[in-house]
Amino acid sequence: MKSLQDNCGVFGLCSRTECVHDIFQGIDFLQHRGQEYCGISTFDGGIHQVSHYGKVANIFKYEELEYLKGRWGIGHVSLWERQPVRWQSRAGEIAVAFSGNIINADELIKDMKGRGKAFYKGYNIEIISKIIMEEPDVVAGICALSRKIKGAYCVVVLTADGIYAARDIYGFRPLILGQDSNRYAVSSESRAIQNLEMDVVRDVQPGEIVLINDKGFRTLARLDSPRRAHCAFEWAYTASLDSIIDGVSVQEARNQLGGSLAQRDMDGGGLEADIVAAVPMSGIGHALGYHQRSGISYQEVFLYNRYADRSYTLSSQKAREKMAKRKLAVLHYAVRGKRIVLCDDSIVRGTQIHYKVRDLKKAGAKEVHVRIACPPLMYPCDYGISTRSYEELSARHYFKTGNIASMEQLRDLEAWIANQIGADSVKYNSLDSFVRALGISREELCLKCWDGVNPTL
Ligand code: SF4
């Protein structure tokens, strides 16, 4: 398992009929954004709420879905916190869910405690909710988030009026609106909307606050956005391949990133290889892009075990290694005697890719050339993705400080990483080619993982 994971996904839906089954499906389609907790709140004169530790598809009981009455509601999946959370506020009963991370959480808690507020555990959702509830209404509360919170967030608030949805003023995390003749929805990713057979309408804009009810969508405020800072990692890794974020298809972006890696090999005289393969599932779009640009055949070399599931948090390295083995079995017939180009999205510690290379070689691969869509990860994320610490970033073991300033430095690092993971060669996209392949202006992206620049400062 990689130590890069998004922490949450939010979903909201207003329907002419009971909404719970659509919300259940909506959060199931967002499960890849958070696998530990899930929850649904609906409004039916008051708020009904059920949340669980576990995955959406197999944790909600029939009676719970029956209990969640109402025509509008919100849902959440999370790696860290149980949400939505229900509150009695001066705006009436509300339920709140959010996706993101608060950098200045300690400072905010200290300030609020000093003003007499009590906290249960100091979870991010408590901070978000309390800031909202300090203001006279929900819109004023969401405006206050933009002034007080340093970090990234998308928030949905369930009320008697409908669902308030907002994206932070930088637009770090995606948030998308969809509709059909009977339903209006908001989702962390378009895939939930598409798979519920609704039309994708548009992205919520950074700083925009939208009310969703049975009359449709209404923009209630547009807060000033100093700049956009869409998380570039969404297209490379976090989002599902079938999503479209801020107008850019994730699949197309991954194909372009893989194509860019192939181009680098071609520009360097070409790489002699028999097959291009992916580390499932995150490397598939990149590997297909490499194959399309290079003309080298695409082949599966790992069989993904869809029944290998995580029923508890794996704390030890040994347990993680065992789980990784259960998840991906080598297809020996495809591998034996082959020179393989193996594509993946990124390298964090390098442990997992090391195992993959070792397994392929054990199965008889002649050569394994690793190609990585993202540039080397140099900085932890502050905005909701857990890269944990500098120590865990393998590139930092080579470059102790600073950034990679030239192709020569990148090549030195690649040779060192290849040696560490036992690959015949390693190549990454440089930061310039990464941004070019995404096709989004550099000024509109957060690239802090690679350049260390915090876009909010
Ligand atoms: S630091 Fe990296 S993972 Fe975090 S928001 Fe920026 S680009 Fe995304």
Residues whose N, C-alpha, C, O or C-beta is under 5 A from the ligand:
A	BS01	SF4	C231 A232 F233 P380 C381 D382 Y383 I385 C446 L447 K448 C449
